[in-house]
């Protein structure tokens, strides 16, 4: 298990009645595969995991594993506030046949660094899946520090970190810990190009839900060290990066997915995109379509 490149943190499409739209889900998975996604996160925070019951969670994972059929890694979001609950969910994901678990730092409880060490070691030892650490203190009120990651990276079943702290010094400290068994993934679309140019191995992206080929191109350029081209392409994607943050994730990106025919809403307490952002959403739908067409044209030309 060596996660690298473009990994899309998938949104979960619902139908007009609020149920999971499995037809849209299969089509979204297929689109991601055809556009070049190199990994897929199912039922993470972008996938509204906290709004899914166990049966829905199992169904999403099962359909993803069946549809992907081993072509890329399927990564399940399994992190919860308690260690025992996280282990149980990770085992549930392992039974569904996924390849790895994305385990966010325990939300709300504000564990100490010693607590985080014990938590992740227990999940890695007992969950039955390779573990990808996920640090997003803006959402969890808990920051997994590089010195703690250094200890966890030595564990044979902890294979990567998704780091959402948009700080070059933080990325550089984590990249120094990477090696054949441990990779560093950006968790922030807006700074991912710079992070990959600085040595991060890939991106777990929200924006790639709606523009997978464009974000794959960004990852390829940055990972190849082509700084000028990567930053030029990143500038073209910058409006989409910014738009995805105008309201809490996944509200903005789900508005774009709905416009593209993938699902029809969110679950409370998330609400649809506010009216003042509708015009910007229309512009971002057009931009995403333009960038995807550009990337498809290059692929055909090649």
TORKOL-4160 file (C-alpha; in steps of 0.2 Angstrom, whole numbers, padded with zeros to 4 digits, m for minus):
302
<pt num="1" X="0000" Y="0000" Z="0000"/>
<pt num="2" X="0009" Y="0016" Z="m0006"/>
<pt num="3" X="m0004" Y="0030" Z="m0009"/>
<pt num="4" X="0002" Y="0043" Z="m0022"/>
<pt num="5" X="m0005" Y="0054" Z="m0035"/>
<pt num="6" X="m0023" Y="0060" Z="m0037"/>
<pt num="7" X="m0035" Y="0053" Z="m0024"/>
<pt num="8" X="m0052" Y="0060" Z="m0024"/>
<pt num="9" X="m0062" Y="0062" Z="m0008"/>
<pt num="10" X="m0079" Y="0057" Z="m0015"/>
<pt num="11" X="m0095" Y="0065" Z="m0011"/>
<pt num="12" X="m0110" Y="0054" Z="m0009"/>
<pt num="13" X="m0124" Y="0057" Z="m0021"/>
<pt num="14" X="m0142" Y="0057" Z="m0014"/>
<pt num="15" X="m0158" Y="0057" Z="m0024"/>
<pt num="16" X="m0172" Y="0069" Z="m0022"/>
<pt num="17" X="m0180" Y="0059" Z="m0008"/>
<pt num="18" X="m0164" Y="0059" Z="0002"/>
<pt num="19" X="m0158" Y="0041" Z="m0001"/>
<pt num="20" X="m0141" Y="0036" Z="m0008"/>
<pt num="21" X="m0142" Y="0037" Z="m0027"/>
<pt num="22" X="m0133" Y="0022" Z="m0032"/>
<pt num="23" X="m0135" Y="0025" Z="m0051"/>
<pt num="24" X="m0126" Y="0042" Z="m0049"/>
<pt num="25" X="m0113" Y="0034" Z="m0037"/>
<pt num="26" X="m0108" Y="0021" Z="m0050"/>
<pt num="27" X="m0107" Y="0034" Z="m0063"/>
<pt num="28" X="m0097" Y="0045" Z="m0052"/>
<pt num="29" X="m0085" Y="0031" Z="m0048"/>
<pt num="30" X="m0083" Y="0027" Z="m0067"/>
<pt num="31" X="m0080" Y="0045" Z="m0072"/>
<pt num="32" X="m0066" Y="0046" Z="m0059"/>
<pt num="33" X="m0058" Y="0030" Z="m0066"/>
<pt num="34" X="m0059" Y="0036" Z="m0084"/>
<pt num="35" X="m0052" Y="0053" Z="m0079"/>
<pt num="36" X="m0037" Y="0046" Z="m0071"/>
<pt num="37" X="m0040" Y="0046" Z="m0052"/>
<pt num="38" X="m0027" Y="0035" Z="m0044"/>
<pt num="39" X="m0036" Y="0032" Z="m0028"/>
<pt num="40" X="m0054" Y="0035" Z="m0021"/>
<pt num="41" X="m0059" Y="0039" Z="m0003"/>
<pt num="42" X="m0077" Y="0033" Z="0001"/>
<pt num="43" X="m0087" Y="0039" Z="0016"/>
<pt num="44" X="m0075" Y="0052" Z="0022"/>
<pt num="45" X="m0080" Y="0069" Z="0028"/>
<pt num="46" X="m0083" Y="0075" Z="0010"/>
<pt num="47" X="m0094" Y="0060" Z="0008"/>
<pt num="48" X="m0105" Y="0065" Z="0023"/>
<pt num="49" X="m0100" Y="0049" Z="0033"/>
<pt num="50" X="m0107" Y="0056" Z="0049"/>
<pt num="51" X="m0124" Y="0056" Z="0041"/>
<pt num="52" X="m0124" Y="0038" Z="0035"/>
<pt num="53" X="m0131" Y="0023" Z="0044"/>
<pt num="54" X="m0121" Y="0007" Z="0045"/>
<pt num="55" X="m0131" Y="m0001" Z="0031"/>
<pt num="56" X="m0128" Y="0014" Z="0019"/>
<pt num="57" X="m0110" Y="0014" Z="0024"/>
<pt num="58" X="m0108" Y="m0004" Z="0019"/>
<pt num="59" X="m0117" Y="m0002" Z="0003"/>
<pt num="60" X="m0106" Y="0013" Z="m0003"/>
<pt num="61" X="m0091" Y="0003" Z="0001"/>
<pt num="62" X="m0097" Y="m0013" Z="m0007"/>
<pt num="63" X="m0103" Y="m0004" Z="m0023"/>
<pt num="64" X="m0086" Y="0005" Z="m0024"/>
<pt num="65" X="m0076" Y="m0011" Z="m0022"/>
<pt num="66" X="m0086" Y="m0019" Z="m0036"/>
<pt num="67" X="m0086" Y="m0005" Z="m0048"/>
<pt num="68" X="m0067" Y="m0001" Z="m0046"/>
<pt num="69" X="m0063" Y="m0019" Z="m0047"/>
<pt num="70" X="m0045" Y="m0017" Z="m0041"/>
<pt num="71" X="m0040" Y="m0004" Z="m0054"/>
<pt num="72" X="m0036" Y="0009" Z="m0040"/>
<pt num="73" X="m0035" Y="0009" Z="m0021"/>
<pt num="74" X="m0052" Y="0011" Z="m0012"/>
<pt num="75" X="m0049" Y="0020" Z="0004"/>
<pt num="76" X="m0063" Y="0020" Z="0017"/>
<pt num="77" X="m0066" Y="0034" Z="0030"/>
<pt num="78" X="m0066" Y="0026" Z="0047"/>
<pt num="79" X="m0061" Y="0039" Z="0059"/>
<pt num="80" X="m0073" Y="0042" Z="0074"/>
<pt num="81" X="m0071" Y="0051" Z="0091"/>
<pt num="82" X="m0068" Y="0035" Z="0101"/>
<pt num="83" X="m0054" Y="0022" Z="0098"/>
<pt num="84" X="m0065" Y="0007" Z="0100"/>
<pt num="85" X="m0078" Y="0014" Z="0088"/>
<pt num="86" X="m0064" Y="0018" Z="0075"/>
<pt num="87" X="m0058" Y="0000" Z="0076"/>
<pt num="88" X="m0075" Y="m0007" Z="0074"/>
<pt num="89" X="m0078" Y="0004" Z="0059"/>
<pt num="90" X="m0061" Y="0000" Z="0051"/>
<pt num="91" X="m0065" Y="m0019" Z="0053"/>
<pt num="92" X="m0082" Y="m0016" Z="0045"/>
<pt num="93" X="m0072" Y="m0007" Z="0030"/>
<pt num="94" X="m0060" Y="m0022" Z="0029"/>
<pt num="95" X="m0074" Y="m0034" Z="0028"/>
<pt num="96" X="m0081" Y="m0024" Z="0013"/>
<pt num="97" X="m0064" Y="m0027" Z="0004"/>
<pt num="98" X="m0057" Y="m0010" Z="0004"/>
<pt num="99" X="m0038" Y="m0007" Z="0003"/>
<pt num="100" X="m0035" Y="0005" Z="0017"/>
<pt num="101" X="m0043" Y="0016" Z="0030"/>
<pt num="102" X="m0042" Y="0035" Z="0031"/>
<pt num="103" X="m0042" Y="0039" Z="0050"/>
<pt num="104" X="m0045" Y="0057" Z="0055"/>
<pt num="105" X="m0039" Y="0063" Z="0072"/>
<pt num="106" X="m0053" Y="0060" Z="0084"/>
<pt num="107" X="m0065" Y="0075" Z="0083"/>
<pt num="108" X="m0070" Y="0085" Z="0097"/>
<pt num="109" X="m0062" Y="0076" Z="0111"/>
<pt num="110" X="m0045" Y="0085" Z="0109"/>
<pt num="111" X="m0034" Y="0070" Z="0113"/>
<pt num="112" X="m0016" Y="0074" Z="0119"/>
<pt num="113" X="m0001" Y="0069" Z="0108"/>
<pt num="114" X="0001" Y="0053" Z="0119"/>
<pt num="115" X="m0017" Y="0049" Z="0116"/>
<pt num="116" X="m0016" Y="0051" Z="0098"/>
<pt num="117" X="m0001" Y="0039" Z="0098"/>
<pt num="118" X="m0010" Y="0026" Z="0108"/>
<pt num="119" X="m0026" Y="0029" Z="0097"/>
<pt num="120" X="m0017" Y="0026" Z="0080"/>
<pt num="121" X="m0007" Y="0012" Z="0086"/>
<pt num="122" X="m0023" Y="0003" Z="0092"/>
<pt num="123" X="m0032" Y="0006" Z="0076"/>
<pt num="124" X="m0017" Y="0000" Z="0065"/>
<pt num="125" X="m0015" Y="m0016" Z="0076"/>
<pt num="126" X="m0033" Y="m0021" Z="0078"/>
<pt num="127" X="m0042" Y="m0013" Z="0063"/>
<pt num="128" X="m0037" Y="m0025" Z="0049"/>
<pt num="129" X="m0032" Y="m0012" Z="0036"/>
<pt num="130" X="m0017" Y="m0001" Z="0032"/>
<pt num="131" X="m0020" Y="0016" Z="0040"/>
<pt num="132" X="m0018" Y="0033" Z="0032"/>
<pt num="133" X="m0017" Y="0047" Z="0046"/>
<pt num="134" X="m0028" Y="0062" Z="0043"/>
<pt num="135" X="m0024" Y="0079" Z="0051"/>
<pt num="136" X="m0037" Y="0093" Z="0049"/>
<pt num="137" X="m0036" Y="0103" Z="0065"/>
<pt num="138" X="m0048" Y="0116" Z="0058"/>
<pt num="139" X="m0062" Y="0103" Z="0059"/>
<pt num="140" X="m0057" Y="0092" Z="0073"/>
<pt num="141" X="m0049" Y="0104" Z="0086"/>
<pt num="142" X="m0034" Y="0092" Z="0087"/>
<pt num="143" X="m0017" Y="0094" Z="0078"/>
<pt num="144" X="m0007" Y="0079" Z="0075"/>
<pt num="145" X="0011" Y="0086" Z="0076"/>
<pt num="146" X="0026" Y="0080" Z="0065"/>
<pt num="147" X="0035" Y="0073" Z="0080"/>
<pt num="148" X="0020" Y="0062" Z="0084"/>
<pt num="149" X="0019" Y="0057" Z="0066"/>
<pt num="150" X="0038" Y="0052" Z="0066"/>
<pt num="151" X="0034" Y="0039" Z="0079"/>
<pt num="152" X="0018" Y="0033" Z="0070"/>
<pt num="153" X="0027" Y="0032" Z="0053"/>
<pt num="154" X="0038" Y="0018" Z="0060"/>
<pt num="155" X="0023" Y="0007" Z="0062"/>
<pt num="156" X="0022" Y="m0006" Z="0048"/>
<pt num="157" X="0003" Y="m0004" Z="0046"/>
<pt num="158" X="0003" Y="0015" Z="0045"/>
<pt num="159" X="0007" Y="0020" Z="0027"/>
<pt num="160" X="0003" Y="0038" Z="0024"/>
<pt num="161" X="m0003" Y="0055" Z="0031"/>
<pt num="162" X="m0016" Y="0066" Z="0023"/>
<pt num="163" X="m0010" Y="0083" Z="0030"/>
<pt num="164" X="m0023" Y="0098" Z="0028"/>
<pt num="165" X="m0012" Y="0111" Z="0037"/>
<pt num="166" X="m0008" Y="0123" Z="0023"/>
<pt num="167" X="0009" Y="0127" Z="0030"/>
<pt num="168" X="0025" Y="0124" Z="0019"/>
<pt num="169" X="0035" Y="0121" Z="0035"/>
<pt num="170" X="0023" Y="0108" Z="0041"/>
<pt num="171" X="0024" Y="0099" Z="0024"/>
<pt num="172" X="0043" Y="0100" Z="0024"/>
<pt num="173" X="0044" Y="0092" Z="0041"/>
<pt num="174" X="0033" Y="0078" Z="0036"/>
<pt num="175" X="0041" Y="0075" Z="0019"/>
<pt num="176" X="0057" Y="0072" Z="0029"/>
<pt num="177" X="0049" Y="0057" Z="0037"/>
<pt num="178" X="0044" Y="0049" Z="0021"/>
<pt num="179" X="0052" Y="0034" Z="0014"/>
<pt num="180" X="0048" Y="0017" Z="0005"/>
<pt num="181" X="0034" Y="0013" Z="0017"/>
<pt num="182" X="0027" Y="0030" Z="0022"/>
<pt num="183" X="0020" Y="0044" Z="0010"/>
<pt num="184" X="0014" Y="0062" Z="0013"/>
<pt num="185" X="m0002" Y="0068" Z="0004"/>
<pt num="186" X="m0008" Y="0085" Z="0004"/>
<pt num="187" X="m0026" Y="0088" Z="0010"/>
<pt num="188" X="m0028" Y="0105" Z="0004"/>
<pt num="189" X="m0032" Y="0109" Z="m0015"/>
<pt num="190" X="m0026" Y="0127" Z="m0014"/>
<pt num="191" X="m0008" Y="0123" Z="m0008"/>
<pt num="192" X="m0006" Y="0106" Z="m0015"/>
<pt num="193" X="0005" Y="0111" Z="m0030"/>
<pt num="194" X="0018" Y="0119" Z="m0019"/>
<pt num="195" X="0017" Y="0104" Z="m0007"/>
<pt num="196" X="0020" Y="0092" Z="m0021"/>
<pt num="197" X="0034" Y="0102" Z="m0028"/>
<pt num="198" X="0041" Y="0102" Z="m0010"/>
<pt num="199" X="0041" Y="0083" Z="m0010"/>
<pt num="200" X="0023" Y="0078" Z="m0005"/>
<pt num="201" X="0018" Y="0062" Z="m0015"/>
<pt num="202" X="0000" Y="0067" Z="m0020"/>
<pt num="203" X="m0016" Y="0075" Z="m0016"/>
<pt num="204" X="m0032" Y="0070" Z="m0008"/>
<pt num="205" X="m0044" Y="0082" Z="m0017"/>
<pt num="206" X="m0061" Y="0089" Z="m0015"/>
<pt num="207" X="m0061" Y="0099" Z="m0032"/>
<pt num="208" X="m0057" Y="0083" Z="m0042"/>
<pt num="209" X="m0075" Y="0077" Z="m0039"/>
<pt num="210" X="m0080" Y="0089" Z="m0053"/>
<pt num="211" X="m0063" Y="0090" Z="m0062"/>
<pt num="212" X="m0054" Y="0074" Z="m0060"/>
<pt num="213" X="m0043" Y="0075" Z="m0076"/>
<pt num="214" X="m0038" Y="0093" Z="m0072"/>
<pt num="215" X="m0032" Y="0088" Z="m0054"/>
<pt num="216" X="m0024" Y="0073" Z="m0061"/>
<pt num="217" X="m0014" Y="0085" Z="m0073"/>
<pt num="218" X="m0009" Y="0096" Z="m0058"/>
<pt num="219" X="m0003" Y="0081" Z="m0048"/>
<pt num="220" X="0007" Y="0074" Z="m0063"/>
<pt num="221" X="0016" Y="0091" Z="m0067"/>
<pt num="222" X="0020" Y="0094" Z="m0048"/>
<pt num="223" X="0026" Y="0077" Z="m0044"/>
<pt num="224" X="0037" Y="0077" Z="m0060"/>
<pt num="225" X="0045" Y="0093" Z="m0053"/>
<pt num="226" X="0039" Y="0104" Z="m0068"/>
<pt num="227" X="0037" Y="0119" Z="m0057"/>
<pt num="228" X="0033" Y="0132" Z="m0070"/>
<pt num="229" X="0019" Y="0122" Z="m0079"/>
<pt num="230" X="0012" Y="0116" Z="m0062"/>
<pt num="231" X="0010" Y="0133" Z="m0055"/>
<pt num="232" X="0003" Y="0139" Z="m0072"/>
<pt num="233" X="m0010" Y="0125" Z="m0071"/>
<pt num="234" X="m0013" Y="0128" Z="m0053"/>
<pt num="235" X="m0017" Y="0146" Z="m0057"/>
<pt num="236" X="m0031" Y="0140" Z="m0069"/>
<pt num="237" X="m0038" Y="0129" Z="m0056"/>
<pt num="238" X="m0037" Y="0143" Z="m0042"/>
<pt num="239" X="m0055" Y="0149" Z="m0044"/>
<pt num="240" X="m0061" Y="0131" Z="m0041"/>
<pt num="241" X="m0050" Y="0129" Z="m0026"/>
<pt num="242" X="m0057" Y="0145" Z="m0019"/>
<pt num="243" X="m0075" Y="0141" Z="m0023"/>
<pt num="244" X="m0075" Y="0124" Z="m0014"/>
<pt num="245" X="m0072" Y="0134" Z="0002"/>
<pt num="246" X="m0085" Y="0147" Z="0000"/>
<pt num="247" X="m0096" Y="0137" Z="0012"/>
<pt num="248" X="m0092" Y="0121" Z="0022"/>
<pt num="249" X="m0087" Y="0106" Z="0012"/>
<pt num="250" X="m0095" Y="0097" Z="0004"/>
<pt num="251" X="m0109" Y="0110" Z="0001"/>
<pt num="252" X="m0100" Y="0119" Z="m0014"/>
<pt num="253" X="m0094" Y="0104" Z="m0023"/>
<pt num="254" X="m0111" Y="0095" Z="m0022"/>
<pt num="255" X="m0119" Y="0110" Z="m0030"/>
<pt num="256" X="m0108" Y="0107" Z="m0045"/>
<pt num="257" X="m0110" Y="0089" Z="m0045"/>
<pt num="258" X="m0129" Y="0091" Z="m0045"/>
<pt num="259" X="m0128" Y="0103" Z="m0059"/>
<pt num="260" X="m0118" Y="0089" Z="m0068"/>
<pt num="261" X="m0131" Y="0076" Z="m0065"/>
<pt num="262" X="m0123" Y="0067" Z="m0050"/>
<pt num="263" X="m0136" Y="0067" Z="m0035"/>
<pt num="264" X="m0148" Y="0080" Z="m0029"/>
<pt num="265" X="m0144" Y="0087" Z="m0012"/>
<pt num="266" X="m0136" Y="0085" Z="0006"/>
<pt num="267" X="m0141" Y="0079" Z="0023"/>
<pt num="268" X="m0145" Y="0090" Z="0038"/>
<pt num="269" X="m0137" Y="0099" Z="0046"/>
<pt num="270" X="m0129" Y="0103" Z="0029"/>
<pt num="271" X="m0140" Y="0114" Z="0018"/>
<pt num="272" X="m0139" Y="0118" Z="0000"/>
<pt num="273" X="m0128" Y="0131" Z="m0007"/>
<pt num="274" X="m0134" Y="0149" Z="m0002"/>
<pt num="275" X="m0141" Y="0159" Z="m0016"/>
<pt num="276" X="m0128" Y="0173" Z="m0016"/>
<pt num="277" X="m0115" Y="0159" Z="m0022"/>
<pt num="278" X="m0126" Y="0152" Z="m0036"/>
<pt num="279" X="m0119" Y="0163" Z="m0050"/>
<pt num="280" X="m0101" Y="0158" Z="m0045"/>
<pt num="281" X="m0107" Y="0140" Z="m0045"/>
<pt num="282" X="m0112" Y="0142" Z="m0063"/>
<pt num="283" X="m0096" Y="0150" Z="m0067"/>
<pt num="284" X="m0086" Y="0136" Z="m0059"/>
<pt num="285" X="m0097" Y="0122" Z="m0068"/>
<pt num="286" X="m0092" Y="0130" Z="m0084"/>
<pt num="287" X="m0073" Y="0132" Z="m0079"/>
<pt num="288" X="m0073" Y="0113" Z="m0073"/>
<pt num="289" X="m0081" Y="0108" Z="m0090"/>
<pt num="290" X="m0068" Y="0118" Z="m0100"/>
<pt num="291" X="m0053" Y="0111" Z="m0090"/>
<pt num="292" X="m0059" Y="0094" Z="m0092"/>
<pt num="293" X="m0062" Y="0096" Z="m0111"/>
<pt num="294" X="m0044" Y="0103" Z="m0112"/>
<pt num="295" X="m0037" Y="0088" Z="m0103"/>
<pt num="296" X="m0047" Y="0075" Z="m0113"/>
<pt num="297" X="m0041" Y="0084" Z="m0129"/>
<pt num="298" X="m0023" Y="0083" Z="m0124"/>
<pt num="299" X="m0025" Y="0064" Z="m0120"/>
<pt num="300" X="m0033" Y="0061" Z="m0137"/>
<pt num="301" X="m0020" Y="0071" Z="m0146"/>
<pt num="302" X="m0006" Y="0061" Z="m0137"/>
